[in-house]
């Protein structure tokens, strides 16, 4: 076996799909018997929508969403929306879908082994051995690599005794999928600040979900001391709605509910020998801004092609996973901590900060900068070049090729790298790993050729791509 993936959430499923696309054998182990019915995460930001478009997944995902083009994001629920429409992307919106729908789409065609609990891990220089307990009893698996995608309370991380430094949760909160009615129920067309209400003691966020349900997130003094195993009752939810939203919002039922905290932690290294950590197994944070699922999906998108290249013996890029993704995760922790600190609506000093930040977000240039950060479009890996495109995402431009007009994203669906040559030249020896595209010169690219990695980030621009092809994809053959 090539790779064991522990966890069948969005991160693990995306990783398994990328590995399968690259012809690598992966086994996905999941502890739970069935997928959770709770909505959990609530949307794909622009960069993740671009990733889904590159793999031919965006159309179906958007079709399931309640609102395909929700162009106004938020920062700390401030009343000025983040204007995603001002960003340079074909996906200037949030795809308002649920985590369950994302998992359903990603899992298609994968063989997830459920009711499998990992109870032991050992490894040497080139193998990982995993002890598993399943319905048929205990057994052992061996693979070249293991990836922990098993969430914030990761069993793999604990078995390996990987430290998880950061800040422990300061408060407990509730996330519940509820059926509500009344004149005060917000709609998907309302800006996020319309979903946010607070009383003298509590704050709550009520956001629409597909299927007529709403996601209710709330905290308050009665949450102190609660743990994630404590049941969330309908009476508890009803009391919060009455206190925060008043009689204009009435509870009909609770479909699912869970507790979480505002803990903010990140592992110091995303690699431990032959084991990698991704998604919430590597980082946890306050879910404000809806960045968690997106961050994990992009971890997997960065790691998948690199694992495949190592398994095939093409090239070893595995240490670049930590080097590239750890700073991205740290920046999300930074902005979610900042958002959490200014969402205490009852504090006068915080109210003053919110007033100033609201004024500043009304400045278009600053609004675009924050929108690019929350959406993930500003991510640029340090690949040792001063060129602004190198390390950044490849803009999805319409290219004139021999086959007619083609969007860049349509050239990346098979998971290979893409070499766009604007001079009609051929580059033999990498066709199994890199798609060669001859295109007419484009005003956005001041080079003879552009090399794009399978994760959609520009690896190189210049005249002769031979050295770059060898570095990122191995020797010609």
C-alpha positions, 0 to 999 in steps of 0.5 A: 500500500502506498498511503494510509489516510486517517479521517474521511472528512473534507481534508482526507477525502480531497487528499485521497482523490488527488492520490487516486488521480495520480495513480497512487493507492490509498486506503481511507480509514474512518472511525465513525460508521456514517457521515455526520448529518450536521452542517458543520462548515458552511461554504467554499471561499474563492480559492477553494472554488478555484481548486474545485473548478480545476478538478471539475467539481465546482459545477455540481458543488454550486448546484447543491448550494443554497446561494452560488454567488454570495459575494459579500463575506465578512470580517468579525461580523462587521457591518461592511461586507467584504467585496469578493466581487472586486477580486481577480478571480472567476469565482468572486463569491462564497459557494454556500454549501455544507460540509456534508455535501462537500464530503458526498461529492469528494467521496464518490468513487472512493472506498472509505473503510468505516468503523476503523479505529487506529490504536497504534502507529510505528514507523522506520525510515521508509514505512509506517505500520498502523494497528487498527481495530475494525468490526472484524477485530484488530489487524495491521496495515503497512504503507509508505506514508500516513496522513492524519486528517482526523480532526482537532482531537486527532488520534494520530497526533496523540499516538505520536505524542506530537505537541499541539502548542497554542492557546487553550479554549477560553470559552465554550460555544454551541453549533446547532442546525435548527428549523426556525420560523418568524419575521426575524429569521435572516435570509441568505440575501442578508449580509452576515452582520444581519445574522448576528445578534446579542443581548446583555449576556449572550451573542448568537449568529443565525445563518441560512442553510440549504434545505430550509434549516439555519445554522445557529452559533452561540455562546454565553455564561451558561456555556462556561464549564461545558465540555464537547460531550455535554448534550445540547438540549432544545430548551437550551437553544430555545432560551438563547433564541428568546434572549437574543432574537426575541419573539420574532424567531421561534424554534421548531426543531433541532436537527443536530448540535455540538459544542466547540471552543475558541482554542487556537493551536498549531503543530510545530511541524506538519511532518513527523517522519513518514507521517503528515498532518493536515486540516484540523489535525494540524491546526484548530481555530475559532471558525469565524470567517468560515476558513477551517474547511477551506484551509484543510482542503488546500492542505490536501491539495498541496500535499497530494501531488507531492506524495504521489511524486514521492511514491512514484520515485519522480522527485522528493518535495515532501518537506515543502509541504510544511514549508509552504502550508505552515505559514498559511495556517499560522496566518489563519490563526492570526486573523481568527484570533483577531476576529475573536477579540473584536467580537465581544459586543458588550465591551466598550473598548471593543465597540470602539475598535469595531467602529474604527474597523468598520470605517477602515473596511469601507476603504476599497483598497483595504477591503480588497486586501482583507477579502483576499486574505479571508478568501485565500486568494492572497496565498503566495508560497516563497519559491525563491523568485521576486516575480509576483506570479511565482508562488502565487495561484495561476490566474484562470485566464482564457488562452488561445490554443490549437484547440481554440479558446480554453480556460487555464482551469480546464487544462488542469483537470487531470492533476498533472502540471501544466507547461504553457509555452507561448512560442510553439516549442515542444518539451519532450520527456515530461508528458506523463507528469506535465501537460504541454500547452502551446498558446498565443502570447498573453498580455498577463504573462511576460515570459516565453513559458509558464510552468504551473504545479498540479496545485495551481500555483506558478512554479516558474516563468522564463525562457528555458523550463528544463531546470524547473521541470526537473526540479518540480517533476523529476528527470526527463524520460 
